[in-house]
């Protein structure tokens, strides 16, 4: 499975494959036509409560990861996760996030789960 995580603000590259935006909110200042997004599964993103908790620096990444993985067992999220897994089974998938630190974001958690 070929999967990678990139910031959505980086210019698209030819080897991105299917570009999947994994943020609930559209990235500020980014025109939709410039983003070249193929999929936007909003139900796959962390809950508003979890996102606010994590960004308020109340918790560590490992605890965030555990809570987020628990959220991903909900029926809608599990279905969307399977959809992205199927896309990755057919070719390269790039998970896109506006996070300034993608390696410490929900996108990285998704990439790890999808690689399993």
C-alpha positions as CSV (number, residue, x, y, z in Angstrom):
1,X,0.0,0.0,0.0
2,X,1.5,3.3,-1.1
3,X,0.4,6.1,1.3
4,X,1.8,9.4,2.3
5,X,0.8,12.5,4.3
6,X,1.4,16.0,3.0
7,X,0.2,19.5,3.8
8,X,-2.6,20.5,1.5
9,X,-0.9,23.9,0.9
10,X,2.0,22.2,-0.9
11,X,1.6,22.1,-4.7
12,X,0.2,18.9,-6.1
13,X,2.8,16.4,-7.5
14,X,2.3,14.0,-10.3
15,X,2.9,11.0,-8.1
16,X,0.3,12.0,-5.4
17,X,-2.2,9.5,-6.7
18,X,-5.6,10.0,-5.2
19,X,-5.6,13.2,-3.1
20,X,-7.7,12.8,0.0
21,X,-8.4,15.8,2.2
22,X,-8.7,14.5,5.8
23,X,-9.6,17.7,7.5
24,X,-13.2,18.5,8.6
25,X,-12.9,22.2,7.6
26,X,-11.7,23.5,4.3
27,X,-8.2,24.9,4.6
28,X,-8.1,28.7,5.0
29,X,-6.9,30.7,2.0
30,X,-6.9,27.8,-0.4
31,X,-9.0,27.9,-3.6
32,X,-10.9,24.7,-4.2
33,X,-9.7,24.4,-7.8
34,X,-6.0,24.9,-6.7
35,X,-6.2,22.1,-4.1
36,X,-6.9,19.2,-6.6
37,X,-8.8,17.2,-4.1
38,X,-10.3,13.9,-5.2
39,X,-12.0,12.8,-2.0
40,X,-13.1,14.7,1.1
41,X,-14.5,12.2,3.7
42,X,-15.4,14.6,6.5
43,X,-16.8,11.8,8.6
44,X,-13.3,10.3,8.9
45,X,-11.9,13.3,10.8
46,X,-11.6,13.7,14.6
47,X,-14.7,14.9,16.4
48,X,-14.8,18.6,17.2
49,X,-14.4,17.9,20.9
50,X,-11.3,15.8,20.3
51,X,-9.8,18.3,17.9
52,X,-10.3,21.2,20.4
53,X,-8.9,19.2,23.3
54,X,-5.8,18.3,21.3
55,X,-5.2,21.7,19.9
56,X,-5.7,23.3,23.3
57,X,-2.5,21.5,24.3
58,X,-4.3,19.6,27.0
59,X,-3.1,16.2,25.9
60,X,-0.2,14.3,24.4
61,X,-0.2,12.9,20.9
62,X,-0.3,9.3,22.1
63,X,-3.5,9.9,24.0
64,X,-5.0,11.8,21.1
65,X,-4.1,8.8,18.8
66,X,-5.8,6.4,21.2
67,X,-9.0,8.6,21.4
68,X,-9.1,9.1,17.7
69,X,-8.6,5.4,16.9
70,X,-11.6,4.8,19.2
71,X,-13.7,7.3,17.3
72,X,-12.7,5.5,14.0
73,X,-14.6,2.4,15.2
74,X,-18.0,4.2,14.8
75,X,-19.9,2.9,11.8
76,X,-19.6,5.9,9.5
77,X,-15.9,6.4,10.2
78,X,-15.2,2.7,9.8
79,X,-16.9,2.7,6.4
80,X,-15.0,5.7,5.2
81,X,-11.7,4.3,6.5
82,X,-12.5,1.1,4.4
83,X,-13.2,3.3,1.4
84,X,-9.7,5.0,1.6
85,X,-8.2,1.6,2.2
86,X,-9.7,0.3,-1.0
87,X,-8.4,3.4,-2.9
88,X,-4.9,2.7,-1.5
89,X,-5.2,-0.9,-2.6
90,X,-5.6,0.3,-6.2
91,X,-2.7,2.8,-6.2
92,X,-1.0,5.6,-4.4
93,X,-3.0,7.8,-1.9
94,X,-1.9,11.1,-0.5
95,X,-3.6,12.2,2.7
96,X,-3.8,15.9,2.9
97,X,-4.1,18.1,6.0
98,X,-3.7,21.8,6.8
99,X,-1.9,20.9,10.0
100,X,1.5,22.6,10.5
101,X,2.9,19.4,11.9
102,X,1.4,16.6,9.8
103,X,3.6,14.0,11.7
104,X,1.7,14.9,14.9
105,X,-1.8,15.0,13.4
106,X,-4.8,12.8,12.7
107,X,-3.5,12.3,9.2
108,X,-0.5,10.4,10.5
109,X,-2.8,8.3,12.6
110,X,-4.9,7.5,9.6
111,X,-1.8,6.7,7.5
112,X,-0.6,4.2,10.1
113,X,-3.9,2.5,10.4
114,X,-4.3,2.3,6.6
115,X,-0.8,0.8,6.3
116,X,-1.7,-2.1,8.7
